Amino acid sequence: MWDWIVNILFELLKLIQTFAVDWGLSIIILVVIIRLLLTPLMLKSTKSTARMQVLQPKMLEIQERYADDPQRQAEEMQKFYSENKFNPMAGCLPLLIQMPVLFALFTLLRNLPNYFSDGTFSFFNILPDLTTTPSASFADGFMVALPALVCLILFAVLTLIPQLYMSRNQTGQQAQSMRMMAVVMTVMMLWMGWSLPVGVLLYYDVSSAWQVIQQIFVTQKVIDKAKADEEERLKNAPLQVEVTRREKKPRPHKKK
């Protein structure tokens, strides 16, 4: 299913490896390339998330008003999305794009010896084998497995930090639910990462670290501006409707 993405990653890694020499460094460069390509989508997603936070009270009001009529509720929500030119799925797009890359990278790294003849798939002297997993690395002792365990812990922690950071923009029950989901997801990441190739963990760690830095220096500013713009738009909306009504109102004919 992911064969075509695997082949693209294979060719890209092969190209990067010609000048990077080290496989771990090649993966880090791959992260930078993908993140730069996703930056426009990420900014659009951030603006969409900020708009959703501003529109959330009105959406909850519609859900509560038509709680006993799911069909009417869906119609009103669709109407609300249309009136506000809002796509609730826009915020998920960058994540949806990255998931196939992660799955394809998992496939590529698991079968790396079948793609490349070079048998030393390491990250300098830090991670001696990018194709192994944290669980398998324990066979050679704790000290040998330690770098893989650090990658695994970062895999979980760097999942938790962006979620907690985003929860700062929520209030009340929604913020609490978001924090709880972040903790649950972190535990799941630990469980999943235990059996993932270390190269995949390295990719995810660098990608998530990029996201955290982006959130601190870029995302929050974009969210604040998007919220301010949306609140200004909503404030001016009733005035704009009134102006439109006056323009459409038929003028009385003057008597000759």
C-alpha positions in Angstrom: 0.0 0.0 0.0 2.8 2.4 0.9 5.2 1.1 -1.8 5.2 4.2 -3.9 5.9 6.4 -0.9 8.6 4.0 0.3 10.2 4.2 -3.2 10.2 8.0 -3.0 11.8 8.0 0.4 14.3 5.4 -0.8 15.4 7.6 -3.7 15.4 10.7 -1.5 17.5 9.0 1.2 19.9 7.7 -1.4 20.4 11.2 -2.8 20.9 12.7 0.7 23.3 9.9 1.7 25.6 10.8 -1.2 26.7 14.0 0.6 25.6 13.3 4.2 27.5 10.0 4.5 25.9 9.1 7.9 22.4 7.5 7.9 21.2 9.2 11.0 22.2 12.6 9.6 20.4 11.7 6.3 17.2 11.1 8.3 17.6 14.4 10.1 18.0 16.2 6.7 14.9 14.3 5.5 13.0 15.7 8.5 14.1 19.3 7.7 13.0 18.9 4.0 9.6 17.5 4.9 9.0 20.1 7.6 9.9 23.0 5.3 7.5 21.6 2.6 4.7 21.3 5.3 5.2 24.8 6.7 2.6 26.5 4.6 0.1 23.8 5.4 1.0 24.0 9.1 0.4 27.7 9.2 -2.9 27.3 7.5 -3.8 24.5 10.0 -2.8 26.8 12.9 -5.1 29.6 11.6 -7.9 27.1 11.2 -7.4 25.9 14.8 -7.5 29.5 16.1 -10.7 30.2 14.2 -12.3 27.1 15.7 -11.4 28.2 19.2 -13.1 31.6 18.6 -16.2 29.9 17.0 -16.4 27.2 19.6 -19.0 28.9 21.8 -21.4 29.3 18.9 -20.8 25.7 17.8 -21.6 24.4 21.3 -24.7 26.6 21.4 -26.0 24.9 18.1 -25.1 21.4 19.5 -27.0 22.1 22.7 -30.0 23.7 21.0 -30.5 20.7 18.6 -29.3 18.0 20.9 -32.6 16.0 20.4 -32.5 16.4 16.6 -29.2 15.1 15.2 -30.3 15.7 11.6 -31.2 19.3 12.2 -28.0 19.7 14.3 -25.9 18.5 11.3 -27.7 20.8 8.9 -27.3 23.8 11.2 -23.6 23.0 11.7 -23.0 22.7 8.0 -24.8 26.0 7.5 -22.6 27.6 10.2 -19.4 26.2 8.5 -20.6 27.6 5.2 -21.5 31.0 6.5 -18.1 31.3 8.3 -16.1 29.7 5.5 -14.7 27.2 8.0 -13.4 23.7 7.4 -13.1 21.7 10.7 -10.8 19.2 9.0 -8.2 21.8 7.9 -6.4 21.5 11.2 -5.8 17.8 10.7 -4.3 18.0 7.2 -0.6 18.3 8.1 -0.9 15.3 10.5 -2.7 13.2 7.9 0.1 14.0 5.4 2.8 13.0 7.8 1.3 9.7 8.8 1.9 7.9 5.5 5.5 9.2 5.6 6.0 7.6 9.1 4.4 4.3 8.0 6.5 4.3 4.8 9.7 5.2 6.8 8.9 2.3 9.2 8.7 -0.1 6.2 11.9 1.3 4.7 14.0 1.2 7.8 12.7 -2.3 8.8 13.9 -3.5 5.4 16.9 -1.2 4.9 19.4 -4.0 4.2 17.2 -5.1 1.3 17.4 -1.6 -0.2 21.0 -0.7 0.4 24.1 -2.9 0.3 25.8 -0.8 3.1 25.4 -2.8 6.3 26.3 -0.1 8.8 23.1 1.8 9.3 24.1 4.0 12.3 23.9 7.5 13.6 27.6 8.2 14.0 28.6 6.4 17.3 25.4 7.4 19.1 23.0 4.9 17.6 24.9 1.9 16.2 21.9 0.3 14.4 19.0 2.4 13.2 17.1 -0.7 12.1 16.9 -2.3 15.6 14.2 -1.5 18.2 14.5 -0.5 21.8 13.2 -3.9 22.9 15.7 -5.8 20.7 18.7 -3.6 21.8 18.4 -4.9 25.4 19.9 -8.2 24.2 23.3 -6.5 24.1 22.9 -5.0 27.6 21.5 -1.9 29.2 24.3 0.5 28.3 24.1 -0.5 24.6 20.3 0.0 24.8 20.5 3.4 26.6 20.6 5.6 23.4 17.6 3.8 22.0 15.8 4.2 25.4 16.6 8.0 25.3 15.0 8.1 21.8 12.0 6.2 23.1 11.5 8.6 26.0 11.9 11.6 23.7 9.4 10.0 21.4 6.8 10.1 24.3 7.8 13.4 25.9 7.9 15.3 22.5 4.4 14.0 21.9 3.2 15.4 25.3 4.8 18.9 25.1 3.0 20.2 22.0 -0.4 18.9 23.3 0.1 20.6 26.6 1.3 23.8 24.9 -1.9 23.8 22.7 -4.1 23.2 25.8 -3.1 26.7 27.0 -5.3 28.1 24.3 -8.3 26.2 25.6 -10.4 26.9 28.8 -12.4 24.9 31.3 -13.4 21.3 30.5 -12.0 21.4 27.0 -8.5 22.2 28.3 -8.7 19.5 31.0 -9.8 16.9 28.4 -7.0 17.9 26.0 -4.4 17.4 28.8 -5.9 14.0 29.7 -5.8 13.0 26.0 -2.1 14.2 25.8 -1.2 11.9 28.8 -3.0 8.9 27.3 -1.3 9.5 23.9 2.1 9.7 25.6 1.6 6.3 27.2 0.5 4.9 23.9 3.6 6.3 22.2 5.8 4.6 24.8 4.1 1.3 24.1 4.2 1.8 20.3 7.8 3.1 20.3 9.1 0.0 22.2 8.8 -2.0 18.9 9.6 0.7 16.4 13.0 0.9 14.6 15.3 3.5 16.2 15.5 5.3 12.9 11.8 6.0 13.0 12.1 7.2 16.6 14.9 9.5 15.5 12.8 10.9 12.6 9.9 11.5 15.0 12.1 13.1 17.7 13.6 15.6 15.4 10.3 16.3 13.7 8.6 16.9 17.1 11.5 19.0 18.4 11.0 21.2 15.2 7.3 21.4 16.1 7.9 22.5 19.7 10.4 25.2 18.5 7.9 26.3 15.9 5.1 26.5 18.5 7.2 28.7 20.8 8.4 31.1 18.2 5.8 31.0 15.4 2.6 29.2 16.1 1.4 31.2 19.2 1.9 34.4 17.3 -0.1 33.1 14.4 -2.9 31.9 16.8 -3.1 35.2 18.6 -3.3 37.1 15.3 -5.9 34.7 13.8 -8.0 35.0 17.0 -7.9 38.8 16.9 -8.8 38.8 13.1 -11.7 36.4 13.7 -13.0 38.3 16.7 -12.9 41.5 14.7 -14.7 39.8 11.8 -17.4 38.5 14.1 -17.7 42.0 15.7 -18.2 43.6 12.3 -20.5 40.9 10.9 -23.8 42.3 12.3 -22.9 45.8 11.0 -22.1 44.3 7.5 -25.4 42.5 7.5 -27.3 45.7 8.3 -25.5 47.6 5.6 -26.4 44.9 3.1 -30.0 45.0 4.1 -30.2 48.7 3.6 -28.6 48.5 0.2 -31.2 45.8 -0.8 -34.2 47.7 0.6 -36.3 49.1 -2.3 -36.3 52.9 -2.4 -39.7 54.6 -2.6 -40.6 56.2 -6.0 -40.6 59.9 -6.0 -44.0 61.5 -7.0 -43.9 63.5 -10.1 
